[in-house]
Amino acid sequence: MNMYLHELKVYRKSTIIWTCSIIALIVLMMSLFTSFSKDAELVQEMMHNFPEAMQKALGLSTLDMTSLLGYYGYLFTFILICGAIQAMNLGVGILSAEVREKTADFLLVKPVTRKKIITSKLLAALTCVVITNVLYLVAVIIRISAFKSYEYSMKLLIMISLSLFFIQLIFFSLGFIISVVVRKIKSVLPVSLGIVFGMYILNALGSAIGDEKIRYISPFRYFDVTYILENEAYEVPFMIISIVFVIIAIVASYILYSKKDINAF
């Protein structure tokens, strides 16, 4: 419990900063919807003049930007990017910190098992992710509820918003296993930014050229907003892929970390 609380304290500041930043971003961008909706037809016409490949890459070809949830769904892409970076930072940094700061030997000589160490760190990181998502969901519901003259489905709003949690779990698990496999990570942020933006560009490229196979590589379209709006459901194959990947990544991390030769120097 002490180790869990310690890890929470370590990541408290970054969690507060990321959560406040994500909430501020969506609140600010949603505040533009009223002005946007007044000239919606003009904006839509302008967007349709973009090259078809660009429309697909940006998600403009399938979302109705004149509707409240359509507009939110488009903005949600940027929230996913921010959330993915936060989760990758947690995943990559949570086990590599001791090696990077040369305190691993001090930690491992304590009367605790490696399983307990990794479990405490894992629970602390997941707690940070949950806190971010709970506060984000509350903020979004409050902000969008302010648009009283626009009709929208609360169920769909919550489903879209919960996608952030699932995407964060995927990127956290990916970062988690990277922190175990890679011997020494000098800086967490470059790794996180490189992987997240690489995945996003890959997703945009796949959308632009219409290659559905790329969807299986990049998690950014596992929870497609257009599909959610049209079917009021998540795509089952991608839900299964997400669950399987998270489980395999975390289990593999436990196994590899328990056998890993950790050198703090």
N, C-alpha and C positions, 0 to 999 in steps of 0.2 A: 504493500500500500504506500509506503514511504517513497519508493522509487517511482510509482505511478504519479503521486502528487508532485514529486520533484520534476518529472517530465512535463507535467501540465504547467508548472510554473515557468519552465524553460521556454515553452511555446506559447505562453499566455500573450505576450506582447505582439508576436507575429500574427496570432489568430485574431486579436482585436483589430489590428491594422488591416488585414485582408478582409475581414468581415465588414468593417466600416466602409472600406473602399468599394467592395462589391455592392453593398446596399446603396451607397452614395451614387454609384454609377447608374444603377437601374432607376433610382428615384429621379435623378437629373434627366436621364434620357426619356423616361416616361412623361416627364413634365412638358415635353415638346409635342406630345401627341395631339393635344387640343389644337395647336397651331398647324400641325401637320395635317390633321383631318379636314381642316377648312379648305386646304388646297390639295386634297387627296387625289382628285382626278388628274390635276396637272402633274403632280409628283409621279403618279403611276404611269402616265404617258411618257414622262421623261425617262423613267426607269426602263420602260419597254423599248426605248430607243437604244439602250445599251446592247452590245453584242450578245447573242444568245449564250455563248460560252460564259461570259461574265455574269449574266443573270443566274445561270445555274450554279456557278461557283459561289456566288454571294447569297444564294437561296431566294432570289427575288422572283424567280419564275413560278414558284409554287405557293407562295404566301400572299394572302390578301392584306396588303399593307393598310387598307382603309378600315379594317376591323381592329378592335382593341387587342384581341389575342393574336391576330396576325402580326400586328406591329410589335407586340411584346415578344412573339416568337422569333422575329428577326433580330431584335436586340439581345435576345437570350444567348445568341451565338457568342457575343462578346463576354457575357457572364460565364459561359462555359470555359472560355479560354482562361479567364482570371482564376476560376475555381480549379481548373486543371493544373495551373502553375502552383497554386497554393498546395494542392494535394501532392504534386511531385516533389515540392520542397520538403514536405513532411516525410514522404516516403524515402527519398534519397538521403536526407540528413539525419534521420532518426537513429540509424546504426553506424553511420560513417563519422558522426561527430566525435566519438571517443578516439577513433583512430587518427582523425585529422588534428584533434587537440592534444593527442598523446596522453590520454587518460584511460585508455582501454585496459592497460595492465592493472591500474588501480581498481577499476570496476570489477574485473574478473577474479581478483584475489579475495573479494568479499565472499562471505558464506551464503551465496545465492547461486542457483543453477543458471545456466545460459537460457534455459527455457523460461525461467521466471523473468530474466532481464528482457528478453525479446517480447514476452507477453505484456509486461508493464509498459514498455515503450509503444507497443502496438495499440494497447487500450487507450493510452494517453493521446496518441495521434488521432485515433478514431473519434475520441471524445471531442477533439478540436474540430474535426470535420462535421460532426453532428451539431455542435454549437453553431457553427457557421451556417449550416443549412436551416436550422430551426429559426434563427434570427432573420435570415434572408427571406424565408417563406412568410414569416409574420409581417415583415416590412413590405413585401410585394402585395400581399393581400390587403393591407391597410392602404397602400398607395393606389392600387387599381380600384379598390372600392370607392375611392374618391370620384371616379368617373361615373357618376350616378345616371347620366343621360345615355350611357352606352350599355348595350346588352352584351353579356358574356357568360360563359359557363364556369362556375367556381371549380367544378370537378376538373375541367380541362386546364384551368389555371394551375391547380395544385399538381396535376400530372406533369405538366411541362416543367414546373419549378422543381419537382422532385428528381427530374433528370439530372440536375446538378449534383445531387448526392450520389447517384449511380456512376456518373462520369468521374467524380472525385475518387470513388472507391477503386475504379479501374486504374486511374493514374497513380493513386497512392500505392496500390499493389505492385504496379510496374516499378515505381521508384524504390519500393521496399526490397524487391528482389535484386535490383541493380545495386543497392547499398550493400548487399551481402556478397554478390558475385565480384564486383569491382574491388580490388585490393585496397586502393586508397583514392578517395575523391577529394581533390584539393579545394574545390569550390562547388557548392550545391547549385547556385542559381544558373550558371551557364549550362549545366547538364539539364536542368528542368526546362529552361527556355528553349534549348535546342530540340529536345524531344517533343514538347508541347507544340511549338510552332511548326516543327517538321510534320507532325501528325495532322495539324490543321491544314497546312499547304497540300499535303497528300490528299486529304479529304476534299479540298476545293478543286484540286486537279481531277480527281475521280468524278466529281459532280459535273465539271466542265466538259469532260470527254464522254460522260455517260457510262463509265465503267463501274458496274455494280460490285465487281470483285474487290475493288479497293475499299469498299465499306467494311469488309471483314478485317482490314488491317488497321484502319483509323477509327477509334471509338467515337469520334465526334458526330457520326450519323447513326450510331447504335439506337439512339432515342430521337428519331426524326420528328421534328415539330409538326411538319405537314401531315405525316401519318397519324400522329396523336390527335390532331384537330379533326381529321377526316374519319377516324375509326374509334376514337375515344378509348384507345388501348395502346399498349406498347407492342412492338414486334417481337413475337415469342422467340424466334431463332436468335436474335441479338440479345435478348434477356438471358437466354441459356448460355450463350457464349460469354457474356459478362460474368455470370455467376461462376461458371467453370474456371474462367481465367483468374478471377479473384481468389478462389479456393486453392487452385494449383500454385499460384504465385506465393501465397502466404504459407502454405504447407511446405513448399520447396524452400522458402526462406528459413523456416524453422529447422529443417533437416540440414541445409548447407551451413547455417550459422553454428549449429551444434558441433559440426565437424571441422569448422574453419580454423585454420592456424592464424590467430590474430596477433599481429606484431604492432605495438604502438610506436615503434621508431622506424 
